[in-house]
């Protein structure tokens, strides 16, 4: 195994840190998409919001799994957040409305993200 940093740590040892950074970024994007007040403007294409919901939950599931969070715990947390976010949008966020179809898109994203993460080959840093 090669060493790539000044401390002499193997390059592979830095991979979990990158995974956690990616997971943190995915969570920030997810929170932004779900909780920022709606921006006035034209109507997006039909079902575009469902694709966005699927994508942000798939990204959270994929990066969370790659960071080492267990699939079951991650899946339960993300599905609970999907439901909670729609309830919060419906009751507390002006200009936003809860949509049960968004929850379905979110859950589909969790499933897609976890399935892809489980079958995605682990990167190796060996030459």
C-alpha positions as CSV (number, residue, x, y, z in Angstrom):
1,X,0.0,0.0,0.0
2,X,1.3,3.5,-0.8
3,X,1.5,6.4,1.5
4,X,0.3,9.7,0.2
5,X,0.3,12.2,3.0
6,X,2.8,13.9,5.3
7,X,1.7,11.8,8.3
8,X,2.5,8.6,6.4
9,X,-1.1,7.4,6.5
10,X,-2.1,5.1,3.7
11,X,-4.2,6.7,1.0
12,X,-7.0,4.2,1.7
13,X,-7.3,5.6,5.3
14,X,-8.6,8.9,4.0
15,X,-11.5,7.4,2.0
16,X,-14.0,7.3,5.0
17,X,-13.3,11.0,5.6
18,X,-14.3,11.8,2.1
19,X,-17.4,9.7,2.4
20,X,-18.4,11.6,5.5
21,X,-17.9,14.9,3.7
22,X,-20.0,13.7,0.8
23,X,-22.7,12.5,3.2
24,X,-22.7,15.9,5.0
25,X,-23.0,17.7,1.6
26,X,-25.9,15.4,0.6
27,X,-27.7,16.2,3.9
28,X,-27.2,19.9,3.5
29,X,-28.6,19.8,-0.1
30,X,-31.5,17.7,1.2
31,X,-32.3,20.1,4.0
32,X,-32.2,23.0,1.6
33,X,-34.5,21.3,-0.9
34,X,-37.0,20.3,1.7
35,X,-37.1,23.4,4.0
36,X,-36.3,26.6,2.0
37,X,-39.5,28.5,1.3
38,X,-40.9,28.1,-2.2
39,X,-39.5,30.5,-4.7
40,X,-42.1,32.3,-6.8
41,X,-41.8,31.7,-10.5
42,X,-43.1,29.6,-13.3
43,X,-44.3,26.1,-12.8
44,X,-41.6,23.4,-13.2
45,X,-42.2,20.5,-15.7
46,X,-44.7,17.9,-14.5
47,X,-43.2,15.6,-11.8
48,X,-39.9,17.5,-11.7
49,X,-40.2,17.9,-8.0
50,X,-40.7,14.1,-7.6
51,X,-37.4,13.5,-9.5
52,X,-35.7,16.0,-7.2
53,X,-37.1,14.3,-4.1
54,X,-35.9,10.9,-5.4
55,X,-32.5,12.3,-6.2
56,X,-31.8,14.0,-2.8
57,X,-32.9,11.0,-0.8
58,X,-30.9,8.6,-3.1
59,X,-27.8,10.8,-2.6
60,X,-28.3,10.8,1.2
61,X,-28.8,7.0,1.2
62,X,-25.8,6.3,-1.1
63,X,-23.4,8.6,0.6
64,X,-24.5,7.6,4.1
65,X,-24.0,3.9,3.3
66,X,-20.6,4.7,1.8
67,X,-19.7,6.5,5.0
68,X,-20.4,3.3,6.9
69,X,-23.8,4.0,8.4
70,X,-25.8,0.7,8.6
71,X,-28.4,0.3,5.9
72,X,-31.2,-0.5,8.3
73,X,-30.6,2.5,10.6
74,X,-30.0,4.8,7.6
75,X,-33.1,3.7,5.8
76,X,-35.3,4.1,8.9
77,X,-33.9,7.6,9.6
78,X,-34.3,8.7,6.0
79,X,-37.9,7.4,5.7
80,X,-38.8,9.0,9.0
81,X,-37.3,12.3,7.7
82,X,-39.3,12.0,4.5
83,X,-42.6,11.7,6.5
84,X,-41.6,14.4,9.0
85,X,-40.5,16.9,6.3
86,X,-43.9,16.7,4.5
87,X,-45.7,17.1,7.8
88,X,-43.6,20.2,8.6
89,X,-44.1,21.6,5.1
90,X,-47.9,21.1,5.5
91,X,-48.2,22.6,9.0
92,X,-45.3,25.1,9.7
93,X,-43.8,26.4,6.5
94,X,-45.6,29.2,4.7
95,X,-45.7,28.8,1.0
96,X,-45.1,25.1,1.2
97,X,-47.5,22.2,1.2
98,X,-47.1,18.5,2.2
99,X,-47.6,15.9,-0.6
100,X,-47.9,12.2,0.1
101,X,-46.5,11.6,-3.4
102,X,-43.3,13.4,-2.3
103,X,-43.0,10.8,0.5
104,X,-43.3,8.0,-2.0
105,X,-40.6,9.6,-4.2
106,X,-38.4,10.1,-1.1
107,X,-38.8,6.4,-0.1
108,X,-38.1,5.3,-3.6
109,X,-34.9,7.4,-3.5
110,X,-33.8,5.7,-0.2
111,X,-34.3,2.3,-1.8
112,X,-32.5,3.3,-5.0
113,X,-29.6,4.8,-3.0
114,X,-29.2,1.8,-0.7
115,X,-29.4,-0.7,-3.5
116,X,-26.9,1.1,-5.6
117,X,-24.5,1.6,-2.7
118,X,-24.6,-2.1,-1.8
119,X,-23.7,-3.1,-5.4
120,X,-21.3,-0.3,-6.1
121,X,-17.7,-1.6,-6.0
122,X,-15.5,-0.2,-3.2
123,X,-12.7,2.0,-4.5
124,X,-9.3,0.7,-3.8
125,X,-6.2,2.8,-3.7
126,X,-3.7,0.0,-4.2
127,X,-1.6,0.3,-7.3
